[in-house]
Each structure stands twice: as structure tokens, then as C-alpha cells.
Amino acid sequence: MDGSSLTPTSPGTDRRTFHKIASVVFGSILGLVLTIPGAAFVLSPVLKRSGSSGDSGADDGFRPIAKLSDLEEGIPRVFPILGKSTDAWVRYPEEPIGSVWVIRKGKEVTAYSAECPHLGCAVGLGPDGNSFYCPCHTSSFGFDGQAKNKIPPRGMDSLEVKLAASPSGDDPEILVKFLRFRTAVPEKTPLV
């Protein structure tokens, strides 16, 4: 037998070339099928973040904290701010994310962040019951939020408040726009 009789006489591909091409095509399809779920998993936090603004309470950022009748005239009360949060792939249930001091004067309601503008410690009522006090570095504030000593760089951070009509119409609900602010600086700068 000579070598010319072993070569295919018809044009086209032989079995070996067909298996090479089929293996590359099948491997590419399999690789693509396995890559899509992996890419979706890695990119899902980015895609979710661009599609939604997260949970900040109501659409306008206001969160319900109490009814107007829950507050006594001139006596401050602290209320927790509850919220859901998402961190990359983890969704946390509703939990306390901060707190606010709320004071009622007639139908007017004032709210202050319960974080000290000095270094962010929790602000409580002072020992005299007539002021706010931060035990970390003895910062002191009046019920108007103004600093009573030179330790904090500014007064307590006031928060936007609005009263929403209740379904019954007689006892409005207090809504607070909760924000955190940069500490240890003289100007009130919201954290993003």
C-alpha cells in the first residue's frame, strides 16, 4: 500500500478534525453556561444598588416614630429609629439604626439626633433633667439643642419633622427624617 490510499479522497473534514471542532464548540457553550450564574452572583449587588435606593423608610426619607399624644408638653423623649439595611448580598431585618430626642411645644415638635456632634457618643438627659448630656466628654446641650459648654464643636443636630394625619384624623403621627452627621467639625455635614 502506498501513502496515497490512506488519505481521504473527498473534500471536507475527517473524523479527527470534526472531534476537535465539536470539543471546542461544546466546551465554549458549557463554559458560557457556567459563567452566566457566576457573573450574575458577583454583579447582583451592583445591579440591585443601581435599581433601587435602598430602604430609607418612606419614599421621602421620613420615618414614623410616635403619635403626637405620646409626647408630654416640654418633656423630651428618646425614640429608636428602625430600618432595614442591605449589605452586598445580605438583607438585614428591621432593627434599630439610631435614635432621636423629640420635644413637643404645643402642636410644634422638634427632633434632635441622639448622637453627640463631638465624637458620636449617645446623648442622654442630664443629671438635672433640664438639659441633654453626653457622658463621654461631658458635652452639655439645652433643650433647644444649643451647646452649653465649649466641648462640642456645634449644637445638637436638628432633624426635619412633619406631622402626618392619622386615619382617624384626631391624633397626628410624628415623622422624622433621620440622618447621620459628621462629628468633630463645626458645620453640620450629612453623611452619605
C-alpha positions as CSV (number, residue, x, y, z in Angstrom):
1,M,0.0,0.0,0.0
2,D,1.2,3.4,-0.8
3,G,0.6,6.5,1.3
4,S,-1.9,8.0,-1.2
5,S,-4.5,5.3,-0.5
6,L,-4.8,6.4,3.2
7,T,-5.8,10.0,2.6
8,P,-9.4,10.8,2.1
9,T,-10.4,11.4,-1.5
10,S,-13.4,13.6,-0.9
11,P,-13.0,17.2,0.2
12,G,-14.3,18.0,3.8
13,T,-13.2,17.2,7.3
14,D,-12.0,13.9,8.7
15,R,-13.2,12.4,11.9
16,R,-10.3,13.9,14.0
17,T,-10.9,17.4,12.8
18,F,-14.7,17.1,13.4
19,H,-14.0,15.9,17.1
20,K,-11.6,18.9,17.6
21,I,-14.2,21.4,16.4
22,A,-17.0,19.7,18.3
23,S,-15.0,19.7,21.5
24,V,-14.2,23.4,21.2
25,V,-17.8,24.3,20.5
26,F,-19.2,22.1,23.3
27,G,-16.6,23.4,25.8
28,S,-17.3,27.0,24.9
29,I,-21.1,26.5,25.3
30,L,-20.5,24.7,28.7
31,G,-18.1,27.5,29.8
32,L,-20.7,30.2,28.9
33,V,-23.5,28.3,30.7
34,L,-21.3,28.1,33.9
35,T,-20.1,31.7,33.6
36,I,-23.6,33.4,33.5
37,P,-24.7,32.4,37.0
38,G,-21.3,33.2,38.5
39,A,-21.3,36.7,36.8
40,A,-24.9,37.3,38.0
41,F,-23.9,36.4,41.5
42,V,-20.9,38.7,41.5
43,L,-22.7,41.6,39.9
44,S,-26.0,41.3,41.8
45,P,-25.1,43.9,44.5
46,V,-24.2,46.5,41.8
47,L,-27.3,45.8,39.8
48,K,-29.6,46.0,42.9
49,R,-27.9,49.2,44.1
50,S,-28.4,51.0,40.8
51,G,-32.0,49.8,40.5
52,S,-33.2,50.8,44.0
53,S,-32.3,53.5,46.5
54,G,-32.4,51.0,49.5
55,D,-34.7,51.2,52.4
56,S,-34.8,54.6,54.0
57,G,-38.2,54.3,55.4
58,A,-40.8,56.1,53.3
59,D,-40.0,57.3,49.8
60,D,-39.2,60.8,51.1
61,G,-36.9,59.5,53.9
62,F,-39.3,60.3,56.8
63,R,-39.9,57.5,59.4
64,P,-42.8,57.2,61.8
65,I,-41.7,57.3,65.4
66,A,-44.8,58.1,67.6
67,K,-48.2,59.7,67.8
68,L,-48.4,63.4,69.0
69,S,-50.4,62.3,72.1
70,D,-47.4,60.1,73.1
71,L,-45.4,63.3,74.0
72,E,-46.0,65.4,77.1
73,E,-45.6,69.2,76.7
74,G,-41.9,70.2,77.2
75,I,-40.6,66.8,78.3
76,P,-38.1,65.3,75.9
77,R,-38.4,61.6,74.9
78,V,-36.0,59.4,73.1
79,F,-37.3,57.1,70.3
80,P,-35.4,54.4,68.3
81,I,-35.2,54.7,64.6
82,L,-35.9,51.3,62.9
83,G,-34.8,50.4,59.5
84,K,-33.9,47.6,57.1
85,S,-30.5,47.5,55.6
86,T,-28.7,45.7,52.8
87,D,-25.0,45.0,52.7
88,A,-23.9,43.5,49.4
89,W,-25.7,40.1,49.4
90,V,-27.1,40.2,52.9
91,R,-30.5,41.7,53.8
92,Y,-30.9,42.5,57.4
93,P,-34.3,42.6,59.1
94,E,-35.7,45.8,60.6
95,E,-33.5,46.8,63.6
96,P,-32.5,49.9,65.4
97,I,-30.2,52.1,63.3
98,G,-30.2,55.1,65.6
99,S,-32.3,57.2,68.0
100,V,-33.7,60.7,68.2
101,W,-34.7,63.1,71.0
102,V,-38.2,64.6,70.4
103,I,-39.7,67.6,72.3
104,R,-43.2,68.9,72.0
105,K,-44.2,72.5,72.4
106,G,-47.9,72.8,71.7
107,K,-48.5,71.4,68.2
108,E,-44.9,72.0,67.3
109,V,-42.4,69.1,67.5
110,T,-38.6,69.4,67.4
111,A,-36.3,66.4,66.9
112,Y,-32.5,66.1,67.5
113,S,-30.1,63.3,66.7
114,A,-29.2,61.4,69.8
115,E,-25.5,61.3,68.7
116,C,-23.2,63.8,70.2
117,P,-21.6,66.1,67.5
118,H,-18.3,65.9,69.4
119,L,-17.4,62.2,68.9
120,G,-20.7,60.4,68.2
121,C,-21.5,59.1,71.7
122,A,-25.1,58.6,72.8
123,V,-26.6,61.8,74.3
124,G,-28.9,61.3,77.3
125,L,-30.8,63.5,79.7
126,G,-28.5,65.5,82.1
127,P,-28.5,64.8,85.8
128,D,-30.6,67.9,86.4
129,G,-33.3,66.7,83.9
130,N,-33.3,70.1,82.2
131,S,-30.6,69.5,79.6
132,F,-29.0,66.9,77.4
133,Y,-25.7,65.4,78.4
134,C,-23.0,63.3,76.7
135,P,-21.2,61.2,79.3
136,C,-18.1,60.5,77.1
137,H,-16.6,64.0,77.3
138,T,-19.2,65.9,79.3
139,S,-20.7,67.8,76.4
140,S,-23.9,69.6,77.5
141,F,-26.8,70.9,75.5
142,G,-30.0,72.8,76.2
143,F,-33.5,71.6,75.2
144,D,-33.1,74.0,72.2
145,G,-30.1,71.9,71.0
146,Q,-27.6,74.6,71.6
147,A,-24.2,73.7,73.3
148,K,-23.9,74.8,76.9
149,N,-20.2,74.4,77.1
150,K,-17.2,74.6,74.7
151,I,-16.6,70.8,74.3
152,P,-18.9,70.1,71.3
153,P,-18.0,71.8,68.0
154,R,-21.7,72.7,67.4
155,G,-25.1,72.2,68.9
156,M,-27.1,69.0,68.6
157,D,-28.1,68.1,65.1
158,S,-31.7,69.0,64.4
159,L,-33.8,66.8,62.2
160,E,-36.7,67.6,59.9
161,V,-40.1,66.7,61.4
162,K,-43.5,66.6,59.9
163,L,-46.9,65.7,61.3
164,A,-49.0,63.3,59.2
165,A,-52.7,62.9,59.6
166,S,-53.8,59.7,61.2
167,P,-56.6,57.6,59.6
168,S,-58.9,58.7,62.4
169,G,-57.9,62.3,61.9
170,D,-57.6,63.2,65.6
171,D,-54.0,62.2,66.6
172,P,-51.3,63.1,64.1
173,E,-48.3,60.8,63.6
174,I,-44.8,62.2,64.1
175,L,-42.5,61.6,61.1
176,V,-38.7,62.3,61.4
177,K,-36.2,62.4,58.5
178,F,-33.3,60.6,60.2
179,L,-29.8,61.4,59.0
180,R,-26.4,61.0,60.5
181,F,-23.9,63.8,60.5
182,R,-20.1,64.1,60.5
183,T,-18.7,64.5,64.0
184,A,-15.9,66.8,65.4
185,V,-16.5,69.5,62.8
186,P,-18.2,72.9,63.4
187,E,-20.6,72.6,60.4
188,K,-23.5,70.2,60.1
189,T,-22.5,67.9,57.3
190,P,-24.7,64.9,56.5
191,L,-23.0,61.5,56.0
192,V,-23.9,59.9,52.7
